[in-house]
Amino acid sequence: MEAQKLLKDKKFWFASFLIAWAAALQGHMMWMQKQDSFKQKFGNLNESDEGDK
């Protein structure tokens, strides 16, 4: 009975969506940081290809 009431509550769905959005944003920011770290360590592959030509 209580779970059924909870599933109908709009605040529950909004909070769940907000938490999922924040987690996705955090994951995206971590991925971007990893990409920047890789570029700093190894450089941009396109730049090194152009320098060889």
HTML snippet that shows the backbone in 3Dmol.js (N, CA, C, O; Angstrom):
<script src="https://3Dmol.org/build/3Dmol-min.js"></script>
<div id="view" style="width:600px;height:400px;position:relative"></div>
<script>
const pdb = `
ATOM      1  N   MET A   1       0.828  -1.193   0.000  1.00  0.00           N
ATOM      2  CA  MET A   1       0.000   0.000   0.000  1.00  0.00           C
ATOM      3  C   MET A   1       0.877   1.263   0.000  1.00  0.00           C
ATOM      4  O   MET A   1       0.629   2.199  -0.761  1.00  0.00           O
ATOM      5  N   GLU A   2       1.891   1.277   0.851  1.00  0.00           N
ATOM      6  CA  GLU A   2       2.767   2.451   0.958  1.00  0.00           C
ATOM      7  C   GLU A   2       3.600   2.652  -0.312  1.00  0.00           C
ATOM      8  O   GLU A   2       3.810   3.783  -0.749  1.00  0.00           O
ATOM      9  N   ALA A   3       4.071   1.549  -0.898  1.00  0.00           N
ATOM     10  CA  ALA A   3       4.874   1.643  -2.124  1.00  0.00           C
ATOM     11  C   ALA A   3       4.031   2.174  -3.285  1.00  0.00           C
ATOM     12  O   ALA A   3       4.511   2.958  -4.103  1.00  0.00           O
ATOM     13  N   GLN A   4       2.798   1.750  -3.346  1.00  0.00           N
ATOM     14  CA  GLN A   4       1.907   2.213  -4.414  1.00  0.00           C
ATOM     15  C   GLN A   4       1.668   3.719  -4.293  1.00  0.00           C
ATOM     16  O   GLN A   4       1.606   4.427  -5.298  1.00  0.00           O
ATOM     17  N   LYS A   5       1.537   4.197  -3.068  1.00  0.00           N
ATOM     18  CA  LYS A   5       1.349   5.629  -2.830  1.00  0.00           C
ATOM     19  C   LYS A   5       2.609   6.400  -3.227  1.00  0.00           C
ATOM     20  O   LYS A   5       2.523   7.494  -3.786  1.00  0.00           O
ATOM     21  N   LEU A   6       3.772   5.827  -2.939  1.00  0.00           N
ATOM     22  CA  LEU A   6       5.045   6.467  -3.252  1.00  0.00           C
ATOM     23  C   LEU A   6       5.242   6.602  -4.759  1.00  0.00           C
ATOM     24  O   LEU A   6       5.741   7.622  -5.235  1.00  0.00           O
ATOM     25  N   LEU A   7       4.847   5.568  -5.512  1.00  0.00           N
ATOM     26  CA  LEU A   7       5.010   5.605  -6.959  1.00  0.00           C
ATOM     27  C   LEU A   7       4.119   6.657  -7.627  1.00  0.00           C
ATOM     28  O   LEU A   7       4.425   7.113  -8.728  1.00  0.00           O
ATOM     29  N   LYS A   8       3.040   7.039  -6.982  1.00  0.00           N
ATOM     30  CA  LYS A   8       2.149   8.060  -7.524  1.00  0.00           C
ATOM     31  C   LYS A   8       2.596   9.471  -7.151  1.00  0.00           C
ATOM     32  O   LYS A   8       2.086  10.451  -7.695  1.00  0.00           O
ATOM     33  N   ASP A   9       3.546   9.576  -6.227  1.00  0.00           N
ATOM     34  CA  ASP A   9       3.992  10.879  -5.731  1.00  0.00           C
ATOM     35  C   ASP A   9       4.918  11.548  -6.744  1.00  0.00           C
ATOM     36  O   ASP A   9       5.950  10.981  -7.105  1.00  0.00           O
ATOM     37  N   LYS A  10       4.565  12.732  -7.200  1.00  0.00           N
ATOM     38  CA  LYS A  10       5.361  13.445  -8.197  1.00  0.00           C
ATOM     39  C   LYS A  10       6.695  13.891  -7.628  1.00  0.00           C
ATOM     40  O   LYS A  10       7.683  13.955  -8.361  1.00  0.00           O
ATOM     41  N   LYS A  11       6.749  14.200  -6.338  1.00  0.00           N
ATOM     42  CA  LYS A  11       8.013  14.618  -5.714  1.00  0.00           C
ATOM     43  C   LYS A  11       9.036  13.492  -5.780  1.00  0.00           C
ATOM     44  O   LYS A  11      10.223  13.745  -5.984  1.00  0.00           O
ATOM     45  N   PHE A  12       8.589  12.252  -5.610  1.00  0.00           N
ATOM     46  CA  PHE A  12       9.485  11.090  -5.685  1.00  0.00           C
ATOM     47  C   PHE A  12      10.104  10.984  -7.067  1.00  0.00           C
ATOM     48  O   PHE A  12      11.307  10.757  -7.191  1.00  0.00           O
ATOM     49  N   TRP A  13       9.291  11.147  -8.114  1.00  0.00           N
ATOM     50  CA  TRP A  13       9.799  11.043  -9.484  1.00  0.00           C
ATOM     51  C   TRP A  13      10.725  12.207  -9.819  1.00  0.00           C
ATOM     52  O   TRP A  13      11.730  12.019 -10.504  1.00  0.00           O
ATOM     53  N   PHE A  14      10.399  13.393  -9.349  1.00  0.00           N
ATOM     54  CA  PHE A  14      11.254  14.547  -9.591  1.00  0.00           C
ATOM     55  C   PHE A  14      12.606  14.365  -8.909  1.00  0.00           C
ATOM     56  O   PHE A  14      13.647  14.634  -9.509  1.00  0.00           O
ATOM     57  N   ALA A  15      12.596  13.910  -7.665  1.00  0.00           N
ATOM     58  CA  ALA A  15      13.845  13.688  -6.936  1.00  0.00           C
ATOM     59  C   ALA A  15      14.667  12.586  -7.598  1.00  0.00           C
ATOM     60  O   ALA A  15      15.890  12.697  -7.688  1.00  0.00           O
ATOM     61  N   SER A  16      14.018  11.540  -8.055  1.00  0.00           N
ATOM     62  CA  SER A  16      14.720  10.455  -8.734  1.00  0.00           C
ATOM     63  C   SER A  16      15.355  10.946 -10.028  1.00  0.00           C
ATOM     64  O   SER A  16      16.499  10.607 -10.331  1.00  0.00           O
ATOM     65  N   PHE A  17      14.614  11.743 -10.787  1.00  0.00           N
ATOM     66  CA  PHE A  17      15.148  12.299 -12.024  1.00  0.00           C
ATOM     67  C   PHE A  17      16.327  13.223 -11.742  1.00  0.00           C
ATOM     68  O   PHE A  17      17.331  13.186 -12.454  1.00  0.00           O
ATOM     69  N   LEU A  18      16.211  14.040 -10.722  1.00  0.00           N
ATOM     70  CA  LEU A  18      17.276  14.971 -10.378  1.00  0.00           C
ATOM     71  C   LEU A  18      18.544  14.235  -9.969  1.00  0.00           C
ATOM     72  O   LEU A  18      19.641  14.636 -10.357  1.00  0.00           O
ATOM     73  N   ILE A  19      18.414  13.183  -9.204  1.00  0.00           N
ATOM     74  CA  ILE A  19      19.576  12.392  -8.782  1.00  0.00           C
ATOM     75  C   ILE A  19      20.217  11.705  -9.983  1.00  0.00           C
ATOM     76  O   ILE A  19      21.442  11.677 -10.098  1.00  0.00           O
ATOM     77  N   ALA A  20      19.404  11.154 -10.874  1.00  0.00           N
ATOM     78  CA  ALA A  20      19.943  10.487 -12.067  1.00  0.00           C
ATOM     79  C   ALA A  20      20.644  11.497 -12.971  1.00  0.00           C
ATOM     80  O   ALA A  20      21.701  11.195 -13.524  1.00  0.00           O
ATOM     81  N   TRP A  21      20.073  12.693 -13.129  1.00  0.00           N
ATOM     82  CA  TRP A  21      20.687  13.733 -13.947  1.00  0.00           C
ATOM     83  C   TRP A  21      22.025  14.177 -13.354  1.00  0.00           C
ATOM     84  O   TRP A  21      22.999  14.353 -14.086  1.00  0.00           O
ATOM     85  N   ALA A  22      22.075  14.357 -12.039  1.00  0.00           N
ATOM     86  CA  ALA A  22      23.319  14.767 -11.386  1.00  0.00           C
ATOM     87  C   ALA A  22      24.391  13.696 -11.523  1.00  0.00           C
ATOM     88  O   ALA A  22      25.560  14.018 -11.735  1.00  0.00           O
ATOM     89  N   ALA A  23      24.015  12.441 -11.406  1.00  0.00           N
ATOM     90  CA  ALA A  23      24.975  11.348 -11.572  1.00  0.00           C
ATOM     91  C   ALA A  23      25.491  11.287 -13.006  1.00  0.00           C
ATOM     92  O   ALA A  23      26.680  11.054 -13.223  1.00  0.00           O
ATOM     93  N   ALA A  24      24.624  11.490 -13.973  1.00  0.00           N
ATOM     94  CA  ALA A  24      25.043  11.487 -15.375  1.00  0.00           C
ATOM     95  C   ALA A  24      25.977  12.659 -15.656  1.00  0.00           C
ATOM     96  O   ALA A  24      26.966  12.506 -16.373  1.00  0.00           O
ATOM     97  N   LEU A  25      25.672  13.815 -15.103  1.00  0.00           N
ATOM     98  CA  LEU A  25      26.528  14.984 -15.285  1.00  0.00           C
ATOM     99  C   LEU A  25      27.905  14.755 -14.671  1.00  0.00           C
ATOM    100  O   LEU A  25      28.921  15.105 -15.270  1.00  0.00           O
ATOM    101  N   GLN A  26      27.936  14.171 -13.488  1.00  0.00           N
ATOM    102  CA  GLN A  26      29.209  13.869 -12.840  1.00  0.00           C
ATOM    103  C   GLN A  26      30.023  12.880 -13.678  1.00  0.00           C
ATOM    104  O   GLN A  26      31.231  13.050 -13.839  1.00  0.00           O
ATOM    105  N   GLY A  27      29.374  11.865 -14.202  1.00  0.00           N
ATOM    106  CA  GLY A  27      30.064  10.893 -15.047  1.00  0.00           C
ATOM    107  C   GLY A  27      30.601  11.538 -16.313  1.00  0.00           C
ATOM    108  O   GLY A  27      31.706  11.219 -16.752  1.00  0.00           O
ATOM    109  N   HIS A  28      29.830  12.441 -16.902  1.00  0.00           N
ATOM    110  CA  HIS A  28      30.267  13.137 -18.110  1.00  0.00           C
ATOM    111  C   HIS A  28      31.479  14.022 -17.808  1.00  0.00           C
ATOM    112  O   HIS A  28      32.426  14.066 -18.592  1.00  0.00           O
ATOM    113  N   MET A  29      31.449  14.722 -16.677  1.00  0.00           N
ATOM    114  CA  MET A  29      32.574  15.584 -16.315  1.00  0.00           C
ATOM    115  C   MET A  29      33.838  14.757 -16.049  1.00  0.00           C
ATOM    116  O   MET A  29      34.938  15.182 -16.404  1.00  0.00           O
ATOM    117  N   MET A  30      33.693  13.600 -15.440  1.00  0.00           N
ATOM    118  CA  MET A  30      34.850  12.728 -15.209  1.00  0.00           C
ATOM    119  C   MET A  30      35.409  12.233 -16.542  1.00  0.00           C
ATOM    120  O   MET A  30      36.626  12.150 -16.709  1.00  0.00           O
ATOM    121  N   TRP A  31      34.535  11.905 -17.488  1.00  0.00           N
ATOM    122  CA  TRP A  31      34.983  11.448 -18.801  1.00  0.00           C
ATOM    123  C   TRP A  31      35.725  12.563 -19.536  1.00  0.00           C
ATOM    124  O   TRP A  31      36.751  12.318 -20.169  1.00  0.00           O
ATOM    125  N   MET A  32      35.202  13.788 -19.449  1.00  0.00           N
ATOM    126  CA  MET A  32      35.860  14.927 -20.093  1.00  0.00           C
ATOM    127  C   MET A  32      37.242  15.173 -19.480  1.00  0.00           C
ATOM    128  O   MET A  32      38.198  15.473 -20.195  1.00  0.00           O
ATOM    129  N   GLN A  33      37.337  15.045 -18.172  1.00  0.00           N
ATOM    130  CA  GLN A  33      38.621  15.243 -17.499  1.00  0.00           C
ATOM    131  C   GLN A  33      39.615  14.170 -17.940  1.00  0.00           C
ATOM    132  O   GLN A  33      40.797  14.457 -18.126  1.00  0.00           O
ATOM    133  N   LYS A  34      39.146  12.954 -18.106  1.00  0.00           N
ATOM    134  CA  LYS A  34      40.016  11.870 -18.563  1.00  0.00           C
ATOM    135  C   LYS A  34      40.506  12.136 -19.985  1.00  0.00           C
ATOM    136  O   LYS A  34      41.663  11.869 -20.311  1.00  0.00           O
ATOM    137  N   GLN A  35      39.610  12.667 -20.834  1.00  0.00           N
ATOM    138  CA  GLN A  35      40.002  12.993 -22.202  1.00  0.00           C
ATOM    139  C   GLN A  35      41.063  14.090 -22.221  1.00  0.00           C
ATOM    140  O   GLN A  35      42.029  14.000 -22.979  1.00  0.00           O
ATOM    141  N   ASP A  36      40.896  15.123 -21.397  1.00  0.00           N
ATOM    142  CA  ASP A  36      41.872  16.214 -21.329  1.00  0.00           C
ATOM    143  C   ASP A  36      43.218  15.711 -20.817  1.00  0.00           C
ATOM    144  O   ASP A  36      44.272  16.116 -21.306  1.00  0.00           O
ATOM    145  N   SER A  37      43.169  14.827 -19.831  1.00  0.00           N
ATOM    146  CA  SER A  37      44.403  14.263 -19.286  1.00  0.00           C
ATOM    147  C   SER A  37      45.139  13.444 -20.349  1.00  0.00           C
ATOM    148  O   SER A  37      46.365  13.502 -20.440  1.00  0.00           O
ATOM    149  N   PHE A  38      44.401  12.693 -21.141  1.00  0.00           N
ATOM    150  CA  PHE A  38      44.996  11.897 -22.211  1.00  0.00           C
ATOM    151  C   PHE A  38      45.648  12.802 -23.255  1.00  0.00           C
ATOM    152  O   PHE A  38      46.745  12.513 -23.734  1.00  0.00           O
ATOM    153  N   LYS A  39      44.969  13.899 -23.607  1.00  0.00           N
ATOM    154  CA  LYS A  39      45.518  14.825 -24.604  1.00  0.00           C
ATOM    155  C   LYS A  39      46.781  15.504 -24.083  1.00  0.00           C
ATOM    156  O   LYS A  39      47.716  15.735 -24.850  1.00  0.00           O
ATOM    157  N   GLN A  40      46.824  15.827 -22.792  1.00  0.00           N
ATOM    158  CA  GLN A  40      48.011  16.442 -22.223  1.00  0.00           C
ATOM    159  C   GLN A  40      49.181  15.462 -22.214  1.00  0.00           C
ATOM    160  O   GLN A  40      50.326  15.855 -22.434  1.00  0.00           O
ATOM    161  N   LYS A  41      48.897  14.207 -21.963  1.00  0.00           N
ATOM    162  CA  LYS A  41      49.953  13.205 -21.878  1.00  0.00           C
ATOM    163  C   LYS A  41      50.473  12.805 -23.255  1.00  0.00           C
ATOM    164  O   LYS A  41      51.684  12.702 -23.447  1.00  0.00           O
ATOM    165  N   PHE A  42      49.582  12.578 -24.212  1.00  0.00           N
ATOM    166  CA  PHE A  42      49.975  12.055 -25.514  1.00  0.00           C
ATOM    167  C   PHE A  42      49.853  13.060 -26.653  1.00  0.00           C
ATOM    168  O   PHE A  42      50.307  12.783 -27.763  1.00  0.00           O
ATOM    169  N   GLY A  43      49.258  14.206 -26.406  1.00  0.00           N
ATOM    170  CA  GLY A  43      49.053  15.186 -27.463  1.00  0.00           C
ATOM    171  C   GLY A  43      47.870  14.805 -28.321  1.00  0.00           C
ATOM    172  O   GLY A  43      47.260  13.751 -28.141  1.00  0.00           O
ATOM    173  N   ASN A  44      47.559  15.679 -29.256  1.00  0.00           N
ATOM    174  CA  ASN A  44      46.440  15.438 -30.164  1.00  0.00           C
ATOM    175  C   ASN A  44      46.962  14.657 -31.371  1.00  0.00           C
ATOM    176  O   ASN A  44      47.926  15.081 -32.008  1.00  0.00           O
ATOM    177  N   LEU A  45      46.348  13.543 -31.686  1.00  0.00           N
ATOM    178  CA  LEU A  45      46.828  12.703 -32.785  1.00  0.00           C
ATOM    179  C   LEU A  45      46.760  13.435 -34.119  1.00  0.00           C
ATOM    180  O   LEU A  45      47.611  13.209 -34.980  1.00  0.00           O
ATOM    181  N   ASN A  46      45.780  14.298 -34.313  1.00  0.00           N
ATOM    182  CA  ASN A  46      45.663  15.043 -35.573  1.00  0.00           C
ATOM    183  C   ASN A  46      46.833  15.996 -35.766  1.00  0.00           C
ATOM    184  O   ASN A  46      47.308  16.171 -36.888  1.00  0.00           O
ATOM    185  N   GLU A  47      47.303  16.614 -34.686  1.00  0.00           N
ATOM    186  CA  GLU A  47      48.416  17.535 -34.789  1.00  0.00           C
ATOM    187  C   GLU A  47      49.697  16.799 -35.160  1.00  0.00           C
ATOM    188  O   GLU A  47      50.482  17.304 -35.962  1.00  0.00           O
ATOM    189  N   SER A  48      49.925  15.613 -34.591  1.00  0.00           N
ATOM    190  CA  SER A  48      51.147  14.879 -34.881  1.00  0.00           C
ATOM    191  C   SER A  48      51.126  14.343 -36.318  1.00  0.00           C
ATOM    192  O   SER A  48      52.180  14.238 -36.946  1.00  0.00           O
ATOM    193  N   ASP A  49      49.949  14.005 -36.846  1.00  0.00           N
ATOM    194  CA  ASP A  49      49.853  13.542 -38.233  1.00  0.00           C
ATOM    195  C   ASP A  49      50.176  14.667 -39.201  1.00  0.00           C
ATOM    196  O   ASP A  49      50.837  14.438 -40.214  1.00  0.00           O
ATOM    197  N   GLU A  50      49.720  15.881 -38.906  1.00  0.00           N
ATOM    198  CA  GLU A  50      49.967  17.009 -39.776  1.00  0.00           C
ATOM    199  C   GLU A  50      51.450  17.405 -39.774  1.00  0.00           C
ATOM    200  O   GLU A  50      51.973  17.865 -40.789  1.00  0.00           O
ATOM    201  N   GLY A  51      52.114  17.226 -38.649  1.00  0.00           N
ATOM    202  CA  GLY A  51      53.519  17.583 -38.549  1.00  0.00           C
ATOM    203  C   GLY A  51      54.404  16.646 -39.355  1.00  0.00           C
ATOM    204  O   GLY A  51      55.478  17.054 -39.796  1.00  0.00           O
ATOM    205  N   ASP A  52      53.985  15.409 -39.558  1.00  0.00           N
ATOM    206  CA  ASP A  52      54.787  14.424 -40.305  1.00  0.00           C
ATOM    207  C   ASP A  52      54.715  14.664 -41.794  1.00  0.00           C
ATOM    208  O   ASP A  52      55.641  14.293 -42.516  1.00  0.00           O
ATOM    209  N   LYS A  53      53.653  15.269 -42.279  1.00  0.00           N
ATOM    210  CA  LYS A  53      53.454  15.465 -43.723  1.00  0.00           C
ATOM    211  C   LYS A  53      54.315  16.565 -44.268  1.00  0.00           C
ATOM    212  O   LYS A  53      54.265  16.852 -45.464  1.00  0.00           O
TER     213      LYS A  53
END
`;
const viewer = $3Dmol.createViewer("view");
viewer.addModel(pdb, "pdb");
viewer.setStyle({}, {cartoon: {color: "spectrum"}});
viewer.zoomTo();
viewer.render();
</script>
